[in-house]
């Protein structure tokens, strides 16, 4: 199986052919990238006293996105499970 085929789930259900690609995986990767950006920029903001408050808000946004990681994972699992359960 190639790496590209490993990234999608291919199911044959009755006459319907469902291909679930790595949509939730891509959302998770984008979320991880944004978390890194917020924390990196927030860290630089802490080097300047006038930007500390903005840096704190970036850390809060990054922390909220850390909470979104398991939510995205669960949403993907529930989405697939609901379809398979039909």
LOPAGU-199425 format. One record per residue: residue in one letter; residue number from 1; z, x, y of N, C-alpha, C in turn. Coordinates in Angstrom, 2 decimals, padded with zeros to 5 digits. Layout:
N
- A  NUM  Z  X  Y  Z  X  Y  Z  X  Y
...
END
This chain:
86
- X  1  000.00  000.85  -001.18  000.00  000.00  000.00  000.00  000.89  001.24
- X  2  -000.89  000.65  002.18  -000.95  001.46  003.39  000.16  001.06  004.34
- X  3  000.40  001.93  005.33  001.44  001.66  006.31  001.15  000.37  007.07
- X  4  -000.13  000.10  007.35  -000.50  -001.12  008.07  -000.18  -002.35  007.23
- X  5  -000.45  -002.30  005.93  -000.14  -003.43  005.06  001.35  -003.62  004.88
- X  6  002.12  -002.56  004.98  003.57  -002.66  004.83  004.21  -003.37  006.00
- X  7  003.51  -003.49  007.10  004.08  -004.09  008.29  003.85  -005.58  008.41
- X  8  003.21  -006.18  007.45  003.02  -007.61  007.53  003.37  -008.25  006.19
- X  9  003.74  -009.48  006.27  004.08  -010.25  005.09  002.93  -011.19  004.84
- X  10  002.32  -011.12  003.68  001.15  -011.91  003.35  001.57  -012.90  002.26
- X  11  001.60  -014.18  002.60  002.04  -015.21  001.66  000.92  -016.21  001.39
- X  12  000.77  -016.60  000.17  -000.17  -017.68  -000.19  000.68  -018.89  -000.53
- X  13  000.61  -019.93  000.28  001.40  -021.13  000.06  000.42  -022.31  000.04
- X  14  000.19  -022.84  -001.16  -000.78  -023.93  -001.29  -002.13  -023.50  -000.80
- X  15  -002.74  -024.32  000.04  -004.04  -023.99  000.61  -003.92  -023.19  001.89
- X  16  -002.72  -023.06  002.36  -002.51  -022.34  003.61  -002.25  -020.87  003.33
- X  17  -002.84  -020.05  004.11  -002.64  -018.62  003.98  -001.94  -018.15  005.25
- X  18  -000.76  -017.65  005.09  000.06  -017.27  006.24  000.20  -015.76  006.31
- X  19  -000.10  -015.23  007.41  000.14  -013.81  007.63  001.14  -013.68  008.77
- X  20  002.31  -013.19  008.44  003.33  -012.97  009.46  003.35  -011.48  009.77
- X  21  002.87  -011.12  010.92  002.83  -009.72  011.30  004.15  -009.30  011.92
- X  22  004.22  -008.12  012.33  005.46  -007.54  012.80  005.82  -007.94  014.24
- X  23  005.71  -009.24  014.52  006.01  -009.77  015.85  007.45  -009.49  016.27
- X  24  008.39  -009.81  015.38  009.79  -009.61  015.71  010.14  -008.13  015.75
- X  25  009.47  -007.34  014.92  009.68  -005.89  014.94  009.22  -005.31  016.28
- X  26  008.08  -005.80  016.78  007.57  -005.35  018.07  008.51  -005.76  019.20
- X  27  009.03  -006.99  019.13  010.00  -007.42  020.15  011.24  -006.55  020.13
- X  28  011.70  -006.22  018.92  012.87  -005.36  018.78  012.62  -003.97  019.36
- X  29  011.42  -003.42  019.11  011.08  -002.10  019.65  011.01  -002.13  021.17
- X  30  010.41  -003.19  021.72  010.35  -003.33  023.18  011.77  -003.45  023.76
- X  31  012.61  -004.22  023.10  013.99  -004.37  023.54  014.70  -003.02  023.53
- X  32  014.51  -002.23  022.45  015.13  -000.91  022.37  014.65  000.01  023.49
- X  33  013.34  -000.06  023.78  012.79  000.77  024.86  013.42  000.40  026.20
- X  34  013.52  -000.91  026.46  014.11  -001.35  027.73  015.59  -000.96  027.83
- X  35  016.30  -001.03  026.73  017.71  -000.60  026.73  017.80  000.85  027.16
- X  36  016.96  001.70  026.57  016.97  003.12  026.90  016.63  003.34  028.38
- X  37  015.65  002.60  028.89  015.27  002.74  030.30  016.42  002.35  031.22
- X  38  017.06  001.19  030.95  018.17  000.74  031.81  019.31  001.75  031.81
- X  39  019.68  002.25  030.63  020.79  003.20  030.57  020.43  004.54  031.20
- X  40  019.20  004.98  031.06  018.78  006.25  031.66  018.77  006.14  033.19
- X  41  018.15  005.09  033.71  018.12  004.90  035.16  019.54  004.69  035.69
- X  42  020.33  003.89  034.99  021.72  003.67  035.41  022.51  004.97  035.45
- X  43  022.26  005.86  034.51  022.95  007.16  034.50  022.59  007.98  035.72
- X  44  021.31  007.99  036.08  020.90  008.72  037.28  021.50  008.09  038.53
- X  45  021.60  006.76  038.55  022.19  006.08  039.70  023.65  006.50  039.90
- X  46  024.34  006.82  038.83  025.74  007.23  038.95  025.89  008.59  039.61
- X  47  024.81  009.33  039.78  024.86  010.63  040.45  024.89  010.48  041.97
- X  48  024.58  009.30  042.47  024.56  009.04  043.90  025.57  007.91  044.18
- X  49  026.55  008.20  045.01  027.62  007.22  045.28  027.09  005.88  045.80
- X  50  026.01  005.89  046.56  025.51  004.63  047.12  024.79  003.78  046.07
- X  51  024.48  004.34  044.90  023.76  003.61  043.86  024.64  003.24  042.66
- X  52  025.93  003.52  042.74  026.82  003.27  041.60  026.84  001.80  041.21
- X  53  026.90  000.90  042.19  026.93  -000.53  041.86  025.65  -000.96  041.14
- X  54  024.50  -000.48  041.61  023.23  -000.80  040.93  023.21  -000.21  039.52
- X  55  023.74  000.99  039.37  023.83  001.61  038.04  024.69  000.80  037.10
- X  56  025.78  000.26  037.63  026.67  -000.58  036.82  025.93  -001.82  036.35
- X  57  025.14  -002.44  037.22  024.38  -003.62  036.83  023.34  -003.29  035.76
- X  58  022.73  -002.11  035.87  021.77  -001.70  034.83  022.48  -001.52  033.49
- X  59  023.70  -000.99  033.50  024.47  -000.85  032.27  024.81  -002.23  031.68
- X  60  025.12  -003.19  032.54  025.42  -004.54  032.07  024.17  -005.17  031.44
- X  61  023.01  -004.99  032.07  021.76  -005.52  031.51  021.48  -004.85  030.16
- X  62  021.64  -003.53  030.09  021.42  -002.82  028.83  022.37  -003.28  027.74
- X  63  023.62  -003.54  028.11  024.59  -004.02  027.14  024.24  -005.41  026.63
- X  64  023.76  -006.27  027.53  023.33  -007.62  027.11  022.14  -007.51  026.14
- X  65  021.26  -006.56  026.40  020.12  -006.38  025.49  020.56  -005.82  024.14
- X  66  021.64  -005.05  024.12  022.19  -004.61  022.83  022.63  -005.81  022.01
- X  67  023.14  -006.82  022.68  023.52  -008.06  022.00  022.28  -008.80  021.49
- X  68  021.17  -008.66  022.20  019.93  -009.34  021.80  019.33  -008.75  020.52
- X  69  019.65  -007.50  020.19  019.08  -006.87  018.99  019.36  -007.68  017.72
- X  70  020.61  -007.99  017.40  020.84  -008.77  016.18  020.34  -010.21  016.29
- X  71  020.29  -010.74  017.50  019.76  -012.09  017.70  018.27  -012.12  017.34
- X  72  017.51  -011.12  017.78  016.10  -011.04  017.44  015.91  -010.88  015.93
- X  73  016.72  -010.06  015.32  016.62  -009.84  013.87  016.89  -011.15  013.12
- X  74  017.96  -011.85  013.49  018.29  -013.12  012.85  017.21  -014.17  013.08
- X  75  016.66  -014.20  014.30  015.61  -015.17  014.60  014.39  -014.94  013.71
- X  76  014.03  -013.69  013.51  012.91  -013.38  012.63  013.18  -013.78  011.20
- X  77  014.38  -013.52  010.71  014.74  -013.90  009.34  014.75  -015.41  009.16
- X  78  015.29  -016.13  010.14  015.35  -017.58  010.06  013.93  -018.17  010.13
- X  79  013.07  -017.62  010.97  011.71  -018.09  011.11  010.97  -018.00  009.78
- X  80  011.06  -016.85  009.14  010.40  -016.65  007.85  011.02  -017.56  006.79
- X  81  012.34  -017.63  006.77  013.04  -018.43  005.75  012.69  -019.91  005.88
- X  82  012.61  -020.40  007.12  012.29  -021.81  007.34  010.90  -022.14  006.81
- X  83  009.95  -021.22  007.03  008.59  -021.48  006.57  008.52  -021.44  005.04
- X  84  009.18  -020.46  004.44  009.16  -020.31  002.99  009.85  -021.50  002.33
- X  85  010.87  -022.07  002.98  011.64  -023.17  002.43  010.91  -024.50  002.42
- X  86  009.74  -024.56  003.03  008.99  -025.83  003.09  008.52  -026.27  001.74
END
